Amino acid sequence: MICSEIFKTELAWRPPEDFLGFASGASSCVMLDSGGESPEGRWSWLCPRPVSTLVLRQGVLKRDGVEIAQGTDVWSCIRAMLRPRSAEDLPFPGGVIGLASYEAGMRLERIASRHMSDEPELIAMLCDDFFAFDRLEKRL
């Protein structure tokens, strides 16, 4: 059973960089750092151990290191990772964080390139447990 309820614990304020050690040894992690203390850039997020990771590299799609059947649509895989969640006081209550490369856009548009890269075309991570840093109010 998937739990969509949010459980929050407020901690004494410390900046995001103090928590990077939690990602040590993790096979993947994600950090979105606003670096600001203005209302527009107040939030930063650190998910040191995502629940699930989807990677597209050179046309091969893997979820948690296991290859997915050839021809499977990466965008439907990302949609399948989503879970309904809400938290009125957090602008991001958890979910999928990802990065799509320029090459991913070319693949989507079926544009060929003579340049090859070993870097992932797309990475998407499901983040259920994370640190939320409110830099404006100095809350963690």
Secondary structure by P-SEA (a helix, b strand, c coil): ccccbbbbbbccccccccccccccccccccccccccccccccbbbbbccccbbbbbcccccccccccccccccaaaaaaaabbbbbbccccccccccccccaaaaaaaaccccccccccccbbbbbbcbbbbbccccccc
